[in-house]
């Protein structure tokens, strides 16, 4: 068995022997600098791919940002396929990741009902076992949500008014405030290591600052007299139109305002004639999940996140 990175785009067909929903994006990712051949590893027996692993990053970054591809040949015997996956991942991590820093988070898209099918459940669990044997643990399971054209967009209730964000400082102040009582696992984890303000700045700089879509889409929700209640960040990333962030200030939660705020964000994106709108929320964030459901968003996938930190 040989373990090595692919040589370049000419080996994408080889790399894509193992099926996964991201396969169709890999060519463009390589072209745009979101992936590098040296970050895309395969375990080969002859010309047959037994396992593969790959990292994704933002185009200008020099180190991997997330491990979002880890596959093993499910037709191999159980213990063998897991062992091969562990050997490949350990080899690839040692050659690819900076010394002394924790590996980037792992992300895996899975069917929304993945636990209900024995075949799907085994495939997901095998990949999680590979990660666990390299020291990773489950961090959170998330719902991936999608609004599709033709789905009714709720009419404004009139309870709230909406205006553009005045400046970055206003948004950062609101982002800091909504972290109080947050149910988002990533935010809660950040808050164990940094202040709410630092957490808000990190989120802004790692995500919002990179969007090329108009900031005039971003909306502050206010009461009629102008008091901010919440905000929504509609945007487009490299792949889809998205509701990137949505929140209601702690003192206004429990009044159903989230429906108004989500409705506004959905309307803004729907007016752009997009083929779909994507969003996500933690499985445990029941209030947010219910809000998306009421707005007509479907849970089309789930996402498994694992980390190597304690």
N, C-alpha and C positions, 0 to 999 in steps of 0.2 A: 504494500500500500504506500502511495506517495501522498505527501501533504505539502501543498504549495499555494501561493497566490496565483491568480490568473495573470496571463501576460498582457491582456488588454481587451478592448472591445471585441476583437476577433475570437475571443473564447467565451463570449456571452452565451452562445448556444450550449456549450459545455456546462457552464455554470448553471444554466436554467434547466438542466435535466430534471432537477427536483422542483415540483410545482409549488407556487406560493403566489398570493395576490399581488405582491410587489414586483414580480418578474417583468411585467410590461413597462415598468417605470425605470428599469436599470439602465437602459441605453441612454435615455435623456439625462439621468442622474450623472452618469459618467461624462457626458458631453458638457454639462453645466458645472462640473466640479464638486458635486455633492457626494460623489464616491470616487475612489481611486482604485485602480487594479490591485495595488499592493495591500489594500484593505479587504479584498475579496478572496477568501481562501476556500480550497476544495481538498477533500480526501478522495483519492482516486485509486481504483484497482483496474489497471489498463485504462480504457476510456470511459469507465463507468464511475459516476460520482456517487460516493457512499455517504458523504456529508459535506456541508458547506457552511460558511459563516461570513458575514459581511457587516461592516460598519457604515453609517451615514454621518455626514457632517454638513455644516453650512459652508458655502463655496469658499469663503476666505479663511476658514479655520484650517490649522495645520495638524490638528489631532482629532480623532474620531469623537463624535458627540453622542451617538447612541448605537448600540448593537441591535439591529432590527431584522437581521436574517440569521437564522440558525436552523438548519434542516438536516435531517438524517433520512436515509433510505428506509422507509417503513416496511419494505419487503424483506429486509435482513432479519435474522433471528433477534429476538428482544435484547438479550444481554449484549450481543455483538454490536448492534446498532447504537446502543447507548455508550458502550465503551469507545467506539470509533468517534462518536460525537465529542466525548470528553477529550480524547487525545487530540482531535483537530482543534477544538477551542483552546485548549491549553497551549498548543503550539502557536496558533495564530495570535493569541493574546501576548505571549512572550515576545513575538517578533514585531508586533504592531503598536502596542500601547506604551506610553512613557513609563519608565521605571519609577516606582515609589508612589504612584497615584492610583486611587481606586478605579477599577474599570468603569466605563460609562454604563448607564442604565440599559437594561434589555427591554425590548418591546416586541410583542407578538400579537398579530391580529388573529382572532379565532371566531368561529361561528357563534351567534348569540345563544344557541342551544347546545354548546359544545359538550356539556356534561351529559346530555340525554342520549348520545350515540356512543356505543362502546368503542367503535373505531376512532371516532374523533377524539373522544376522551383519552384513549391510549396514546394517540399521537401528541396531544398537548402535554400530557403527563410525562412522556418520554423526553420531550425537549426541556421541560422544567427540571427533570432529573439530571440531565446533562449539566444544566446551569448550577443546580444545587451541588453537584459533585465538584464544581470548581469554586464553591464558596458563596454562591448567590442565594438569595432568599426572596420569596414573594413579597412585593411591596404593596401593590394595589391592583385590583381588577377594575377596568373602566368600560363604560358603555360608549360605543360609537354610534352617532345619531345622524340621520339624514332627512332633510326636507326636499321634496321633489316637486317640480312644476306641476300645477294643477291642484295641489293641495291648498285649500282655502287659507288665506292669511287673515288672522283675526283683525277686525276693525278696531281702531283706537277707541278706548273706553271714555276718553275725555278726562280721566282722573289726573293724568300727568301731562306735562308739556315736555318737549324735547328740543334741545339745542346742541350745536356743535361744542366740542371741547375747546375751552379758551386757549389753553397752553399746556405744555408738558407738566408743569408744576401742579396745576389743578388736578390733572388725572392722577399723578403720583400721590397726591394728598388723599384722593378718594380710594385709590388702590390700597393705601396704607390702612385706611379706616375699615374697609370691608374685610380685612384679615381677622378682625375680632370675631371669634366664634366660627371661623371657616370650617367647612366639612371636607375641603379639598386636601387629599393626602400629601401632595407635593408641597403645597403651601405650609401645611402643618409641620412637615419635615424641615423645611427651610427655617421656620420659626424657632426650631430647637437650636439653631446655630447662628442666627442673626436677628436683628431687630425687625419689627414690621416694616419700617421705612426701607431698610436694606433689602428686605425680601421683595418689596414692591419695585424698587429700582432694578434688582436682578431680573425680575420677570419682564419689566419694560425693556431693558436693554437686550435681553436674550431673544425676545420675540417681537414686541410691538415696533421697536425701532427699525426693524428690518423689513416691515411691510412696505410695498411700493404702491399699494392702492391708496386712494385719497383719504387723508385724515378727516376730511369733511364728512365722511361716513360715520365717524365715531360720534356717539350721542351721550349727553348727560340727561338723565330723567329728573324732572323737578316737579314739585307741587306747583299749583297755579301761582302762588306768590313768589316762586323762584327758588325755594329751598331744595338742594339736591337730594334725591332719593336713591339714585343708583346710576349705573352707566352700562353701555354695551359697546363692544368693539367689533363691528363687522369688518371683514377684510378678505383678502385672497392670498393664500400662501402659494407655494410653488406648484400645487396640485389642484386645489379646490377653493371655491368661496366658502368661508367659514365664519361662524360666530366664535371669535377668538377668546373673548372674555365677556362675562356678564355677571353682574352682582347688584345686590340691594344693600344699602347701609344697614348696620345692625339695628338701629332704632326704628327702622321702617319695615323690618321683616315681619312676616305673618299677616300682611294685609293684602296679599295677592298682587302686589306691584310687579313681581317678577314676570307675570303674564304680559303686562303692558310693555315692559322693557324688552322682553324677548320678541314680542310682536313687532316693535319698532325695528329691531335689528334684522328680523326676517324680511320685513317690507323693503328695507334699504337694499338688501342683496337680491331679493326677487325682482326688483325694478331693473337690475342689471342684466336680466334675461339669462341667468346662469343655469346650467343643466342640473345643478343640485347645490344644496347648502349642507356643509358638514359641521358637526359639533361633537363634543365629548364631555362626559362627566363621570365622576367616580360612581361605581356601583352602589356604594354606601351613601351617596348624596341623594337621598330619596326625594327631598323637595325639588331639587333641580331636575332630576329625572322626570318627575311628574309634570313639571312645567313644560319641558320639551314634548312630552307625550300629548299634553293638552293642545300644544301649538301644531300638532300634526307631524312631528318628527318621528321616524321609525328607527328602532334599534336594529341596525343591519349587521353589526359586528360587535365583538367585545375586544378589549385589549388587555393583555397580561403584561404587567411591569414587574421586573425583578431587579434587585440591586445587590451589590457586593459589600455595602457598608453594614456595620452592626445594627 
